[in-house]
């Protein structure tokens, strides 16, 4: 069963589903690009690993521990054996977690050089913490190199990555060709729009490859059977703007009515 949304399904952005969606997208994009590349190139699935301590109780791995009892020293008027105590309370401690994020590299077979890096952003890349810092370090290294960058942001939440001149949009795809820097192409699109086709740059004199993310995401949705995992009656987080919420509600009603007929 297909997603009811014409573009990005915002219900895939939940913390429960997105890690799996991210992994499936990485593999599906690698497969599509590999079918188009000549034998001078190959697509590698790489991973970035870091430790993160998340202090946000809503998004952290936390453990509850009781307070240590508070002991008061005996005073001159108290019996020597008297000890004042306080009842312990439960506190939450942030847990350090090991995070692995996968991304793609198109490499030249003859030299092993990384020609193009393709990133699908995760929620940790878009909020404060080591996840964002680790990604920004990697991003800056790529931008200072001869490697092209394709950065796909299919998440409404969080803070967008640094760039100047970007307009407001729900989702973004950035294509940064190394000879054109600091200029880059930004494809901004909203909830009601399909994901636009973009072009993946390769070495000079090589034709660029079309990357059609909408059919890839549709395929991921069908193969993951996300229509069975998603409860479309639940509120979204982050919430939609009022006009988009009304549009989505009407769309889901229409899709539900069609499914019953």
HELIX and SHEET records of a PDB file:
HELIX    1   1 UNK A   10  UNK A   13  5                                   4    
HELIX    2   2 UNK A   18  UNK A   36  1                                  19    
HELIX    3   3 UNK A  123  UNK A  126  5                                   4    
HELIX    4   4 UNK A  130  UNK A  143  1                                  14    
HELIX    5   5 UNK A  178  UNK A  180  5                                   3    
HELIX    6   6 UNK A  213  UNK A  224  1                                  12    
HELIX    7   7 UNK A  226  UNK A  229  1                                   4    
HELIX    8   8 UNK A  242  UNK A  260  1                                  19    
SHEET    1   A 6 UNK A  41  UNK A  53  0                                        
SHEET    2   A 6 UNK A  96  UNK A 108 -1                                        
SHEET    3   A 6 UNK A 114  UNK A 120 -1                                        
SHEET    4   A 6 UNK A 148  UNK A 153  1                                        
SHEET    5   A 6 UNK A 171  UNK A 176 -1                                        
SHEET    6   A 6 UNK A 185  UNK A 189 -1                                        
SHEET    1   B 2 UNK A  62  UNK A  66  0                                        
SHEET    2   B 2 UNK A  90  UNK A  94 -1                                        
SHEET    1   C 2 UNK A 198  UNK A 200  0                                        
SHEET    2   C 2 UNK A 209  UNK A 211 -1                                        
END                                                                             
